[in-house]
């Protein structure tokens, strides 16, 4: 459930509590995290350029606490070229922009099924050529889920980041700070289950907090483990 996997990070930590200083590009994208059995049920604090990020292990899941970034509806005509490059002639229900993260969210019409989303093949080079005045640096395409099908996802998405050299990110926590803000209002729910329909795919459990923050939980896999002595 991590994004920015193609970007490096440098971490220096010192307890208590376990705290890390993280440097990564781009600064607002989430970094990669790793827990061992020694960290079970503990909280790790990452100091990033966008503020403190709290991460903890809860059962078999990793829970990250993010700020919520609600998008604002914008006119389709204002972004018609990039929407066309992203979804072609597929029907669009709404377009929203989050100015804080520069994420443009395109919601497909409810008449579309999941296969429409998974079949999209936007050309990264074409997306980069579209002039948005620097207002868009990420593209999110989303659609309502099908609660009648198990496990009952509330919404689906795919997320494209060619502006940062990532044609499509497999599973993106930061994008869901925008998507959760949107779908929570549309569905009237504070707890949601989302699925990102990349080729790898990933499930995210979302919970909006009363303090305006968002808990994102998901499964993680240890890809590297070791000890660094300084």
C-alpha positions, 0 to 999 in steps of 0.5 A: 500500500505504498507509493513513490516506490521508485523514489529513494528515501533517507531515514535517521531515527532515534527513540523514544518514541521511534522517530525518523527524519525522511527525505524523499521526492516528491515531498508530499508523496508517502514514503515506504515503511517497514515494521519488524516484530519488535515494532508490533503495536508501537507508533513510528513517527516520520518527520516529512516536509509535509508534517509529521506522519504517524504509522503503527502496526495493528494486527496484520495491517499497517495503519498510517495517519494522513491529513485529509485533502478534500477536492473541489468540483471544477468544470469539465471544459476547464480540463477537457484535454487532460480528461480526454487523454485519460479516459477517451470517450468514456462518460464522466460524471464529475471532475474535481481538483485538490489544489493542495496536492495538485491532484485532478480527480476524474469520476467515471459515470455510474453507468460504467462497470469496473472493466471500463476503469481497468481497460484505460491506457492513458499515454504518459507522454500525451498527459505531459503535453497537456497544458494545465498551467501547472495546476495538475501534477497527478491524475486520479480516475475513480468510480463508484464500487459495487457493495453487492459484490464481495468484499464490497468495495465502496469505490475503485481508482487508478492513479497516474503520476507521469509528472514524477516519472511514474506512469501509474502507481500501483497502490497510493496512500496519498491519493486516497487522502483526496479520494476518501474526502470525496467519496465520504461525502458522496456515500455518507460514510466515514469507514470505507473499503477501497480498491486500486485497480492497477496491474498489481492492485491493492486494498485500502481500509479508510476511516475518517477521524473527527479531527479531520485526519484519515487512517489508511490501513492495508497489508504490507510485505517486508522487502528488505531487513537489516541493521545499520550501525552508525 
